[in-house]
Amino acid sequence: MHILFAGGGTAGHINPALAIAGYIREKHPDAHISYIGTSDKLEAKLVPEKGYNFRSIEVSGFNRSISLKGLVKNVKAISLAASASVNARRILKELQPDIVVGTGGYVSGPVLREAVKLGIKTAIHEQNAFPGVTTKMLASHVDAVMLAMPEAQKYMKLKSKPYITGNPVRRELLNASRETSRKALGIDNRPLLLSFGGSLGAKYINLAVEGLIKWHNGSGKFHHIHGTGKTGYNDMMDHFKKDGVILCEDVDVREYIKNMDVCMAAADLVISRAGAITLSEITSLGKPAILIPSPYVAENHQFHNAMTLKRAGAAEIIEEKELDAKRLIEAVEGLIENRPKLEKMANNARHIAITDANERIYEVIMKLYTNA
């Protein structure tokens, strides 16, 4: 059995592919796994590290801004489109996979289109509530469409009923327990607030959290772990020093949260962006959340993701344009000290969680393989 994955550009497209590939390898140790991505993005590093055969094509997305820079980028994208299709077809003929699975990003477009033309079984997996342009273009042509969130269906033309699979969630996170994690962190029974804006950081979240920390620092109300991201740590610590703020032992500010599975399992309330994988992790662990969708992503898909949790009663939303320390403090204060509301939100999160996404996706792929 030879499964080829195509997708990349961001961790949100790459990690689901790697999770699915790893699950297939567990079930079929002799399965051959290949991956097509771009040579200058994150997948070029992450995929070979996992030991999978990696091939690359050069392709670029289109810029929707009306500017000279955007026009130049679009001219380049058009010129690359034809060669990307030719190279994708050549690699597919060379590798002869049984199934091609796309997980999003513009690189998956030419690979899936050429696979369809060659008669290879194809599937796509959409992580977000609002599907990307590539997914919408492919949805009516591939053999199977897998959706993390059922809301995505209404934005696509489909030739058959989609499979609702959820997003793959790391096994160590699914297996993490609140009690064991809190013991590992060395914290008592006071509530734990976990906040982060992503590995690179988010300036406006950091500024708002900075004010939040100043508000509760030394009060003993709760524990707080915050991940500033790569670009925010020094700025935040400089601001605290300038303002004479000495962080108490209840506050743990880090550049990067390496043990996210432990911290999230231990948390009582999460403040974060609304990336698809993050939200799948939050719901899988049944965590109430204050979500601050990134307004800088394509088609504002994080807002659509966040609304899925809000409608379910599992999260509150603060849009970045409304975000400041005062607004965040009000939201946190209204939740962290209201145990019944937190428990209700937690139950609502668990209710919409899909914790067997790997198995569901695997079953779809095996169904295609059997009928190949």
N, C-alpha and C positions, 0 to 999 in steps of 0.2 A: 504494500500500500504506500503510495506516494502522495502526500498532501503538500500543496504549495500555498503559502500565504503571501498576500500583497497588501501593503499599507505602510503608513509611516508619516514622518514629519513631526509628530508629537508623541509623548508617552501614552496619551489617551488612545491612540491608534495602535501603538506597538505592543503595549503590555497585554491587551486582550488576546492578541495573536500568540504571544509567548505563553500565556496561561493555557490557551487551548492546545497549543503544540505540546506543552509539557504534559497535559492530561492525556493526550493521544499516546505519547511515548510511554506513559505509565501503563496504559491498557495494551499497547502493542509495541514492545521494546524494539522490534525489528522494523517499525515503520520508518519510512524515509521522509524527512521534513525539509522543505526548501522555503526560501523567502526571497521575494523581490522587493527592493526598496530603492532609495536614492543614496548615493555615495557620500553626500555631504550632510545628512541628517542623523538623528539619534539612532536610528535602526542599524546604521552601518557599524556602530559600536556594540549595541546591545545584542543583536542577533548572533554574530559570531561568538560572543562570550558564552552563549548558551549551547554552542556546538552545532548549530544548524548551518546548512549550506546557504550562503548569502550571495545573491546576484543583484546587480544594480542597473537601473536605466536612468537617463537624465530627463527629467520632466519638471515643469514649473506650473504653479497655479496662476490664475488670472487675478489682476489687481482691479478692484472696482472703484477706486478713487479716480476722480477726474483731474489728472495732473500730468505733467510731462514725464515725471518719474513713473507713474502708473502706466502711461502709454508705452514707454520704452520696455517696461516689464512685460506687457501684454504682447508686444511684437516678438519678444524672445520666447514667450510661452507658446505662441502660434508656431514659431519655427521649430520648437522642440517637440510639438505634438506629433508630427508625422514620424520623426525619427524614434520617438518613444514607442509608438505602435509597432514599427518595424523591429525594433530591438526586443520588445516584449514577445512578439510572435516568434522571433528566432530562439529566444531562451525557452519558450514553452515547447517548441518543437524539439529542442535539444534535451530538455528534462523529462518531457512526456509525463506530467503528473496525472493522477487519476482524478483529482479534484483541486480546484483553485478557490481559495477563500479570501475575500477582501474584507479588511477591517477599517477602511476609511483612509482619507487623505488622497490628494490628487494622483499619487503614484498608482493607486489601485485601479484607476480608470482605464488606462490603455491595457493593463494586464488582463482585467476581467473581460473587456470588450473583445480582445483577441482570443481569449480562451473560449468565449461563446462562439465565435466564428469557426474555431477549430473543433467544435463539438465536444469540448471538455466540460464535465459537470462543474457548475459554479454555484457559489453561495456568497452572500454578503452579510456582515454583522454591523448593525448601527448601534452605537453606544448611547446616543443622545435622544432626548424627547423631540427635538426638531432636527431632522436628518440633514446631513451635509449635501452639497451640490452633487458630488460624485455618487453618493448613495442614491439620490433621486434619479439621476441619469441611468443608473444600472438596474434599478429595481424591477423594471418591466422586462428585463432581458435575461436575468439569471434564473437558475433553477430553484433557489431557495433564498428567502429573505428572512433574516433573524433580527429581532428587535429587542433592545434592552427594556424599552418602555413602550407600552401599547399606543400611547398618544402619537407616536411617530407615523403610524399607519395612515392617518388622514392627510398627510402631506405628500404621499407617494402614489404613483400609478403602479399597481401590482398585477401580475398575471396569475397569481395564486395566493391563497391565504398565508400570511406570514406566521412565523414561529416566534412566540414570546419567550425569550430565553434569559433575560436579564444580562448583567455584565459579570464576567469572571471576577471573583474576589479571591485574594491570596489565602491559601489554606491556613497559614499561621494566624491570620487575622480572624478567620471563622472559628478557629479553635481556641482563641484567647478568651479567658474568663475575667470578669470584673474583679473578683476577690484576689485571684492570683496576681493579676496585673497591678492592683493597688499595693499589694504586699511587696512586689518587685520594685515599685517606685518609692516605697517607704513612706506612704502617706496615711493619715488617719481617716476617720469616717466623715470628715467634712466634704462638701461637694468639690469636684474637680472640674475646672473650666479648661478646655483645650481649644487653642486658637492658632490658626496658621493661614498663610496666603499662597502657599506653593513653594517649590524648591528655589525659585528665583526671587520670591518675595512679592509683595504687593504694597506699594507705597502708601496708599490711602488706608488700607487695613492696618498697616503698622502704626500710622499716625493715630488712628482711632483707638487701637489697642493700647498705645502708649498712654493716652488719657485715661483709659479704663484701669490700667495698672496703677497709675498715680492715685486714682480714686479709691481703690480697695487695698493698696499696699499697706501692710501693717495692721489692717482691721481684724484679721483672723477669720473673716467670713468664709473664705474658701481657698482652695489651692488653685494655682493657675500655671499652666505650661503654654508658652507661646513660641512658635517657630517663625522667625523673622524672614527667613529665606536669605539667599546669598547676598543680596544687595542692601539689606536693611539692618543687619545686626550692629555694625559700627555706629550708624546714625542714631539708632535707638539708645545705645549705651552712652553715646556722647550727650544726647539730650538729657538723659537721667543725671549724668554727672554735672552738667551745666545747671540743672535745676535743683541740685543737692538731694536727689532721690537715691536712697540706699535701699536696694531691694531686700525684702525680708525673705526668710527661708521658704515661705509659702509660694513665692513667685520664682519660676524657672524660665528664663529667657534663653533660647538657643538659636543658633543660626539655622540649623537643620535638625529635624526630629527623626533620628535614625531608627528609633524603636516605636514607630507609629502604631504598630499593632498593639503594643502594651499600653501606650498612652490613650489610644482611642477606646480600648476595652475598659480602661479604668475611668474614663470621663463620664460626667453627668450632663454636660452640655458642650456642644462643639460649635465653634465659629469658623467658617471657612468659605472659600469660593464654592461654586456649584458645578465643578467638573463631573462628568458622568461616573467615572470610577470612584471618586471620592464619595459621591452620594450613594453608590451601591455599597460601599464599605460602611457608611453611616447607618443605612437602613438595615444591613445585615447584622449589625451589632445592636440595633435598636436604640440609637442615640438621638435625643432631641437636638435640633440645630437652629442656629441663626445663620442664614445664608446670605452672602454678599456676592451676587453673580458678577463675573467679569464682563464689563461692557466692551471689551476689546477683542472678543472672539467672533468668528464668522457667524453671521445671521443671529447674533445674540442668543446662541443656543443654551448658554448657561442659565439665562433667565427662564427659558422653557423648562429646563431640568429642575430648577428650584421650585417652579410652580407646581410640578408634580408632587413634591413633598408638602408644599403649603396646602394644596387642595386636600391632601390626605390628613391634614392636621398634625404633621410630623415636624414642621419647621416654620419659622418666621423668616421673612425676607426684608433686607434693607438694601435698596439699590445704592450703588456707589455715589450717585449724585446727591443722595440724601444722607450719606454717611459722615458722621463726625463723632467725637468722643461722647458728647452729651446723648446723642441718639443711641449709641451702642450701650452706654451705661444704663439708660432707661430700659432697653431690651433685656440686658443681662439681669438687672435687678428685678424685673418683672417675672423672670423665669427661675433663676437660680434659688430664690427663696420661696418658690411656690412648688413644693414637692408633688402635690396631686397633679398639677398641670404638666410637670416634667414627666411623670409616670404615664399620663395619658398620651403625651407626644411620643414617648418611647414605645408604647404599645402600638400606636398608629404606624410608627416607622417599621416595626417588626412585621406588621400586617402586610405592608406592600413590598417587603424584602423578597428577593429571589436568591436563595442561598445555594441552589444546585445548578447554577448557570453552566458550569463546565460540563456537567452530565447532559444537560439539555442540548447544548451546542454539539457535543460529541454524538448524540443520537441523530441529529440532523445530518451531520457529515457522514455517519455510517450508513444512513438511509440512502444518501446519494451514492456512496461507494458501492453498496449492494446492487443498486440499479444502474451503475455505470456501464 
